[in-house]
Amino acid sequence: MKSYAIFEAKNRLSELIASVQNGEEITLTRHGTPVARLVAMDSGNLPMQDQSQTVQAQMQVLAQLGQAISPLMDIQDAIQTGRD
């Protein structure tokens, strides 16, 4: 996956879009930190509604895990509970 600074991507947008259409994924950075990713629309990304449902389901899993771990628990026991 290639990476470009945002200021450079602005100047090469047409070229980057062509690369993305050919199946490449491109990361955009600001001051060296990744902030966005360019991918083709047909790359298998979930629609926004499906993403929201997936995130909500994972949040429920994390909440249940948090309830299973006691603050008085030994760190190794907490790790093992998270693995179960």
VOGU-771798 format. One record per residue (C-alpha): residue number from 1; z, y, x; residue in one letter. Coordinates in nm, 2 decimals, decimal comma, padded with zeros to 4 digits. Each point is the difference from the previous one (the first is absolute). Example, Ala and Ser with C-alpha at 12.3 -4.5 7.8 and 13.67 -1.06 7.14 Angstrom:
2
<pt i="1" up="00,78" north="-00,45" east="01,23" aa="A"/>
<pt i="2" up="-00,07" north="00,34" east="00,14" aa="S"/>
% end
This chain:
84
<pt i="1" up="00,00" north="00,00" east="00,00" aa="M"/>
<pt i="2" up="-00,10" north="00,34" east="00,14" aa="K"/>
<pt i="3" up="00,22" north="00,30" east="-00,01" aa="S"/>
<pt i="4" up="-00,09" north="00,37" east="-00,02" aa="Y"/>
<pt i="5" up="00,19" north="00,32" east="-00,01" aa="A"/>
<pt i="6" up="-00,05" north="00,19" east="-00,32" aa="I"/>
<pt i="7" up="-00,16" north="00,30" east="00,16" aa="F"/>
<pt i="8" up="-00,26" north="-00,24" east="00,16" aa="E"/>
<pt i="9" up="-00,05" north="-00,19" east="-00,32" aa="A"/>
<pt i="10" up="-00,09" north="00,32" east="-00,19" aa="K"/>
<pt i="11" up="-00,29" north="00,06" east="00,24" aa="N"/>
<pt i="12" up="-00,12" north="-00,37" east="-00,01" aa="R"/>
<pt i="13" up="00,07" north="-00,08" east="-00,37" aa="L"/>
<pt i="14" up="-00,35" north="-00,12" east="-00,08" aa="S"/>
<pt i="15" up="00,00" north="-00,23" east="00,30" aa="E"/>
<pt i="16" up="00,34" north="-00,13" east="-00,09" aa="L"/>
<pt i="17" up="-00,10" north="-00,07" east="-00,36" aa="I"/>
<pt i="18" up="-00,30" north="-00,19" east="00,12" aa="A"/>
<pt i="19" up="00,23" north="-00,21" east="00,22" aa="S"/>
<pt i="20" up="00,23" north="-00,07" east="-00,29" aa="V"/>
<pt i="21" up="-00,29" north="-00,10" east="-00,22" aa="Q"/>
<pt i="22" up="-00,09" north="-00,26" east="00,27" aa="N"/>
<pt i="23" up="00,35" north="-00,16" east="-00,03" aa="G"/>
<pt i="24" up="00,19" north="00,19" east="00,26" aa="E"/>
<pt i="25" up="00,35" north="00,14" east="-00,06" aa="E"/>
<pt i="26" up="00,09" north="00,33" east="00,16" aa="I"/>
<pt i="27" up="00,34" north="00,15" east="00,05" aa="T"/>
<pt i="28" up="00,05" north="00,38" east="-00,01" aa="L"/>
<pt i="29" up="00,27" north="00,15" east="00,21" aa="T"/>
<pt i="30" up="00,18" north="00,33" east="00,02" aa="R"/>
<pt i="31" up="00,16" north="00,07" east="00,34" aa="H"/>
<pt i="32" up="-00,04" north="-00,36" east="00,09" aa="G"/>
<pt i="33" up="00,18" north="-00,13" east="-00,31" aa="T"/>
<pt i="34" up="-00,20" north="-00,21" east="-00,25" aa="P"/>
<pt i="35" up="-00,01" north="00,18" east="-00,34" aa="V"/>
<pt i="36" up="-00,30" north="-00,15" east="-00,19" aa="A"/>
<pt i="37" up="-00,24" north="-00,29" east="00,00" aa="R"/>
<pt i="38" up="-00,37" north="00,01" east="-00,10" aa="L"/>
<pt i="39" up="-00,12" north="-00,32" east="-00,16" aa="V"/>
<pt i="40" up="-00,30" north="-00,10" east="-00,22" aa="A"/>
<pt i="41" up="00,06" north="00,01" east="-00,37" aa="M"/>
<pt i="42" up="-00,10" north="-00,37" east="-00,03" aa="D"/>
<pt i="43" up="00,23" north="-00,12" east="00,28" aa="S"/>
<pt i="44" up="00,23" north="-00,18" east="-00,23" aa="G"/>
<pt i="45" up="00,25" north="00,28" east="-00,04" aa="N"/>
<pt i="46" up="00,21" north="-00,03" east="-00,32" aa="L"/>
<pt i="47" up="-00,06" north="00,26" east="-00,27" aa="P"/>
<pt i="48" up="00,28" north="00,26" east="-00,02" aa="M"/>
<pt i="49" up="00,16" north="-00,16" east="-00,31" aa="Q"/>
<pt i="50" up="00,01" north="-00,34" east="00,17" aa="D"/>
<pt i="51" up="00,15" north="00,16" east="00,31" aa="Q"/>
<pt i="52" up="00,27" north="00,16" east="-00,21" aa="S"/>
<pt i="53" up="00,09" north="-00,34" east="-00,16" aa="Q"/>
<pt i="54" up="00,01" north="-00,17" east="00,34" aa="T"/>
<pt i="55" up="00,23" north="00,27" east="00,13" aa="V"/>
<pt i="56" up="00,23" north="-00,02" east="-00,30" aa="Q"/>
<pt i="57" up="00,02" north="-00,38" east="00,04" aa="A"/>
<pt i="58" up="00,09" north="00,03" east="00,37" aa="Q"/>
<pt i="59" up="00,26" north="00,26" east="-00,08" aa="M"/>
<pt i="60" up="00,17" north="-00,24" east="-00,24" aa="Q"/>
<pt i="61" up="00,00" north="-00,27" east="00,27" aa="V"/>
<pt i="62" up="00,17" north="00,24" east="00,24" aa="L"/>
<pt i="63" up="00,26" north="00,11" east="-00,26" aa="A"/>
<pt i="64" up="00,09" north="-00,37" east="-00,07" aa="Q"/>
<pt i="65" up="00,02" north="-00,06" east="00,38" aa="L"/>
<pt i="66" up="00,23" north="00,30" east="00,03" aa="G"/>
<pt i="67" up="00,23" north="-00,14" east="-00,27" aa="Q"/>
<pt i="68" up="00,02" north="-00,33" east="00,18" aa="A"/>
<pt i="69" up="00,13" north="00,16" east="00,32" aa="I"/>
<pt i="70" up="00,36" north="00,11" east="00,02" aa="S"/>
<pt i="71" up="00,11" north="00,29" east="00,22" aa="P"/>
<pt i="72" up="00,28" north="-00,23" east="00,12" aa="L"/>
<pt i="73" up="-00,26" north="-00,26" east="00,11" aa="M"/>
<pt i="74" up="-00,05" north="-00,10" east="00,36" aa="D"/>
<pt i="75" up="-00,34" north="00,12" east="00,13" aa="I"/>
<pt i="76" up="-00,12" north="-00,35" east="00,07" aa="Q"/>
<pt i="77" up="00,09" north="-00,10" east="-00,36" aa="D"/>
<pt i="78" up="-00,19" north="00,30" east="-00,13" aa="A"/>
<pt i="79" up="-00,30" north="-00,09" east="00,20" aa="I"/>
<pt i="80" up="00,01" north="-00,36" east="-00,12" aa="Q"/>
<pt i="81" up="00,04" north="00,12" east="-00,37" aa="T"/>
<pt i="82" up="-00,31" north="00,21" east="00,05" aa="G"/>
<pt i="83" up="-00,19" north="-00,30" east="00,13" aa="R"/>
<pt i="84" up="00,09" north="-00,22" east="-00,30" aa="D"/>
% end
